[in-house]
Amino acid sequence: MARRVRFGVTLPQIKRSWEQARAAAVAFDRLGFDSVWVCDHLYGVPLPTLPIFEAWTQLAAVAAVTDRVELGTLVSPPFFRNTGLWAKQIATIDHISNGRTVVGLGGGWFDAEFTSYGMPFPSTRERLRALEETIVVLKGLWTDEKTTFAGKHVQVRDAYCEPKPIRRPPILIGGGGEQVLMRLVAKHADIWNNGAVSQHELGRKAGVLRQRCEEIGRDPGEVEVSQQCVVVIAADEAGAREALAKASKIYGGHMGNIEEHGIWGTAEQVVERIERHVKLGCTLFVMEFFGKDTREPAHLFAERVLPSFR
């Protein structure tokens, strides 16, 4: 059975007030988007002095003021939190939201925010090992009566997590590593997210994921493919091109080549570019709308684009 195409939106988080984040979350919920997302950084990348809200605290507050959108992180790394305590925090947010949490995980990359907070930042290999241990313990605490696990980086002994989440939160793993990370996705994830900088490789990397699933005997259709992306939308083509030029200048290359591979244009052009991604296997879009007040492009998207996929 074909998956329904779903659309998530990132919330204002860096150099924004709680009032702005709350207003956006409520608006996205009412406009019919499927999910809202925050990044899990302790520093406002790329500068440690940029103010940023802590991800899971913000999601707890968003859970209380929204009714239907799922709530996720893009993405949370190991070592930021004690895994057992984190399982409890997520289960609590899942109850506040009535079963709407999605746990986005990754290996982490910004070493300064680890080391300055006194947390380890080992090699990529070890971070991915810690990521797998984290997933095993989270799932165990959410589903088993009690959990014991003695890993290199994560340990729990006869640990309980009560109450359990209303549903076992879906696990999203983000990243593009084709050997180790993709094998973790095939083994453990419900969703794989392709980063914005790798948007041009979506089709090829989705193919690698299918191969990794087949290697371990898992149906590739069990893993949903997600794409992180900037969305530039305007009422007419002139406005879209003007906004695209601004977005390309502001983002530089760290969100990929928006003009060549991204999602931008009038509503009709945006629909066409989304459909190209869908043909490559993507059915979940985690979108960052370009604009000072992202509710404005989100409203246009909800009015002119969402109906084409409902």
C-alpha positions in Angstrom: 0.0 0.0 0.0 1.4 3.4 -1.0 2.2 5.8 1.8 0.3 9.1 2.1 2.6 12.1 1.4 3.1 14.0 4.7 4.4 17.5 5.4 6.2 18.6 8.6 7.4 22.2 9.4 10.3 23.3 11.5 9.5 25.7 14.3 11.2 29.1 15.1 13.9 28.2 17.5 17.1 30.3 17.0 17.0 33.9 18.0 13.2 33.6 18.5 11.0 34.0 21.5 8.7 31.4 23.0 5.7 33.5 21.9 6.9 33.3 18.3 7.4 29.6 18.5 4.1 29.0 20.2 2.2 31.1 17.6 3.8 29.2 14.8 3.1 25.8 16.3 -0.5 26.6 16.8 -0.8 28.0 13.3 0.8 24.9 11.7 -1.4 22.7 13.7 -4.6 24.5 12.5 -3.4 24.7 8.9 -3.3 20.9 8.5 0.4 20.1 8.5 1.3 16.7 9.8 4.1 17.4 12.1 6.4 20.1 13.7 10.1 19.8 14.3 12.9 21.4 16.2 16.7 20.9 15.8 18.5 19.5 18.8 21.5 21.8 19.4 22.8 23.4 22.5 24.4 26.2 20.5 22.7 28.2 17.8 24.8 26.8 14.9 27.2 28.1 13.8 27.8 30.5 16.7 27.7 29.5 20.3 26.4 32.9 21.2 23.2 32.6 19.2 20.3 31.9 21.5 18.5 28.7 21.0 15.8 26.8 23.0 16.6 23.3 24.2 14.7 20.9 21.9 12.8 18.5 24.2 11.8 21.2 26.7 10.4 23.2 23.8 8.5 20.1 22.4 7.0 19.5 25.8 5.5 23.0 25.8 4.4 22.6 22.1 2.7 19.3 23.0 0.5 21.2 25.5 -0.6 23.9 23.0 -1.3 21.8 19.9 -3.9 19.1 19.2 -2.9 17.0 16.3 0.6 17.5 14.8 3.3 15.0 15.6 6.3 16.4 17.4 9.9 15.5 16.5 13.6 16.4 16.6 15.9 16.6 13.6 18.1 15.2 15.1 19.0 14.3 18.7 22.5 12.8 19.3 23.8 10.4 21.9 25.7 11.8 24.9 23.4 14.9 25.3 21.3 13.1 27.9 21.3 10.1 30.2 19.4 7.6 28.0 17.2 6.1 30.7 16.1 9.5 32.0 15.6 10.6 28.4 13.3 7.7 27.8 11.2 8.9 30.7 11.1 12.4 29.4 10.0 11.3 26.0 7.3 9.1 27.5 6.0 12.0 29.5 5.8 14.2 26.4 4.1 11.4 24.6 1.3 11.5 27.3 1.1 15.3 27.2 0.6 15.1 23.4 -1.6 12.0 23.5 0.8 9.9 21.5 2.4 12.3 19.0 6.1 12.1 19.6 8.7 11.1 17.0 12.3 10.6 18.1 14.7 11.8 15.5 18.3 10.6 16.1 21.7 11.1 14.6 25.4 10.9 15.4 26.0 14.5 16.1 28.7 16.6 14.4 29.2 20.0 16.2 32.0 19.0 18.6 32.1 22.3 20.5 28.6 21.9 22.0 29.6 18.5 23.3 33.0 19.3 24.8 32.1 22.7 26.3 29.3 21.0 28.2 31.6 18.3 29.5 30.2 15.5 27.3 32.3 13.1 25.2 32.7 13.5 21.5 34.4 10.4 20.3 35.1 9.3 16.7 32.2 8.9 14.2 32.5 5.2 14.6 32.0 5.4 18.4 29.2 7.9 18.1 27.3 5.6 15.8 27.9 2.7 18.2 26.5 4.9 21.0 23.5 5.7 18.7 22.7 2.1 18.3 23.0 1.4 22.0 20.7 4.4 22.7 18.1 3.1 20.3 18.1 -0.4 21.9 17.7 1.0 25.4 15.0 3.5 24.4 12.9 0.8 22.7 13.5 -1.6 25.6 12.3 0.9 28.2 9.2 1.8 26.1 8.1 -1.8 25.5 9.5 -4.2 28.1 8.6 -4.4 31.8 12.1 -3.6 32.8 15.4 -3.2 30.9 19.0 -4.2 31.5 21.7 -3.3 29.0 25.4 -3.2 29.4 26.9 -1.4 26.4 30.1 0.5 26.0 28.4 3.9 26.1 24.9 3.2 27.6 24.1 1.1 30.6 20.9 0.5 32.5 20.1 -2.2 35.2 16.6 -3.4 36.0 15.3 0.0 34.8 11.6 0.7 34.6 9.8 3.3 32.5 6.3 3.8 33.7 4.0 4.9 32.3 4.9 3.6 28.9 4.4 6.0 26.0 0.9 5.9 24.6 2.5 4.5 21.4 6.0 3.4 20.9 7.5 6.6 19.4 8.6 6.1 15.8 12.4 6.3 15.4 13.8 8.5 12.7 17.5 8.3 11.9 19.0 11.2 10.0 22.2 11.1 8.0 23.8 9.9 4.7 26.5 7.5 5.7 26.0 4.6 3.3 27.9 1.8 5.3 27.4 2.0 9.0 24.5 4.5 9.4 22.4 3.1 6.6 22.7 -0.3 8.2 21.5 1.1 11.5 18.5 2.6 9.6 17.7 -0.7 8.0 18.0 -2.5 11.4 16.3 0.0 13.7 14.5 2.9 12.1 10.9 3.6 11.1 12.0 6.7 9.1 15.2 7.7 7.4 15.8 11.4 6.8 18.0 12.7 4.1 19.7 16.0 5.0 19.1 19.1 3.0 22.7 19.3 1.8 22.3 15.8 0.3 19.0 16.6 -1.4 20.5 16.1 -4.8 21.4 12.5 -3.8 18.0 11.5 -2.6 17.3 8.9 -5.3 20.7 7.2 -5.0 20.7 7.2 -1.2 17.2 5.8 -1.1 18.4 3.0 -3.4 21.3 2.3 -0.9 18.7 2.1 1.9 16.7 -0.4 0.0 19.9 -2.5 -0.5 20.8 -2.4 3.2 17.2 -3.5 4.1 17.4 -6.4 1.6 20.8 -7.4 3.0 19.2 -8.1 6.5 15.9 -9.4 5.2 13.8 -6.4 6.0 11.1 -5.1 3.7 12.3 -1.7 2.5 8.7 -0.5 2.5 8.8 -0.6 6.3 11.1 2.4 6.4 9.7 5.7 5.3 11.9 8.1 3.4 12.0 11.7 4.6 13.6 14.8 3.1 14.8 17.9 5.0 14.4 20.9 2.8 14.0 24.7 2.5 10.7 25.7 0.9 10.5 29.0 -0.9 7.0 29.8 -2.1 5.4 32.9 -3.4 2.2 34.0 -5.1 3.9 34.6 -8.5 7.1 33.7 -10.2 8.7 37.1 -9.8 8.1 37.0 -6.1 9.4 33.4 -5.9 12.7 34.3 -7.7 13.2 37.3 -5.5 12.7 35.2 -2.4 14.9 32.4 -3.8 17.8 34.9 -4.4 17.5 36.0 -0.7 17.3 32.5 0.6 20.3 31.3 -1.4 22.3 34.2 -0.1 21.3 33.6 3.5 21.7 29.9 3.6 24.7 29.7 1.5 25.3 26.0 0.7 24.6 24.4 4.0 21.0 23.6 3.0 22.0 22.5 -0.5 21.5 24.1 -3.9 17.9 25.2 -3.5 17.5 26.5 -7.0 18.8 23.3 -8.7 17.5 20.6 -6.4 15.2 22.3 -3.9 11.5 23.1 -3.6 10.7 26.6 -4.6 8.4 28.7 -6.9 4.8 29.3 -7.3 2.3 26.9 -5.7 2.1 25.0 -9.0 5.9 24.8 -9.3 6.2 23.7 -5.7 3.7 20.9 -6.3 5.7 19.8 -9.4 9.0 19.7 -7.5 7.5 17.8 -4.6 6.2 15.2 -7.0 9.7 14.7 -8.3 10.8 13.9 -4.8 7.9 11.5 -4.3 8.8 9.6 -7.5 12.2 9.0 -5.8 10.5 7.4 -2.9 10.1 10.3 -0.5 6.8 10.6 1.4 7.7 12.8 4.3 9.0 16.4 3.9 10.5 18.3 6.9 10.3 21.8 5.6 11.8 25.1 6.7 9.7 27.8 5.1 11.7 30.8 4.1 10.4 34.1 5.5 10.7 36.3 8.5 7.3 35.1 9.7 7.1 31.6 8.4 3.4 31.5 9.0 2.8 33.5 5.9 4.4 31.1 3.4 3.0 28.2 5.4 -0.5 29.6 4.9 0.0 29.9 1.1 1.4 26.3 1.1 -1.6 25.0 3.1 -4.1 26.7 0.8 -2.5 26.0 -2.6 -0.3 23.0 -2.2 -1.6 20.7 0.5 -4.9 20.0 -1.4 -2.9 18.4 -4.2 -1.7 15.7 -1.8 -4.8 15.0 0.2 
